[in-house]
């Protein structure tokens, strides 16, 4: 009985995850690009980019994505669920967070 419960729970989680990605195709593409950026960038590249962006206005496309995420809490949650681990892991590896 316990084994059956875990199989059903795993299938439900996979289905919910798939629905979130299918529901927000633009967010899914943006999340994939963000993850790819962090996975393929070196620590030095990330540090340089961070230094260059300080005090600079965000590009228009980035502002639109941020606005979409601010207006839709469910999309924002799906985005954070997808990108949080890869970004935090890379930032930790690079010494950008303690």
HUSULLIN-V252450 format. One record per backbone hydrogen bond with DSSP energy under -1.0 kcal/mol. NH is the residue of the N-H (numbers start at 1). CO is the residue of the C=O. If there is no record, write none. Layout:
nh:NH co:CO
nh:NH co:CO
This chain:
nh:5 co:1
nh:6 co:2
nh:7 co:3
nh:8 co:4
nh:9 co:5
nh:10 co:6
nh:11 co:7
nh:12 co:8
nh:13 co:9
nh:14 co:10
nh:15 co:11
nh:16 co:12
nh:17 co:13
nh:18 co:14
nh:19 co:15
nh:20 co:16
nh:21 co:17
nh:22 co:18
nh:23 co:19
nh:24 co:20
nh:28 co:24
nh:29 co:25
nh:30 co:26
nh:31 co:27
nh:32 co:28
nh:33 co:29
nh:34 co:30
nh:35 co:31
nh:36 co:32
nh:37 co:33
nh:38 co:34
nh:39 co:35
nh:40 co:36
nh:41 co:37
nh:46 co:42
nh:47 co:43
nh:48 co:44
nh:49 co:45
nh:50 co:46
nh:51 co:47
nh:52 co:48
nh:53 co:49
nh:56 co:53
nh:63 co:59
nh:64 co:60
nh:65 co:61
nh:66 co:62
nh:67 co:63
nh:68 co:64
nh:69 co:65
nh:70 co:66
nh:71 co:67
nh:72 co:68
nh:76 co:72
nh:77 co:73
nh:78 co:74
nh:79 co:75
nh:80 co:76
nh:81 co:77
nh:82 co:78
nh:83 co:79
nh:84 co:80
nh:87 co:83
nh:88 co:84
nh:89 co:85
nh:90 co:86
nh:91 co:87
nh:92 co:88
nh:93 co:89
nh:94 co:90
nh:95 co:92
nh:96 co:91
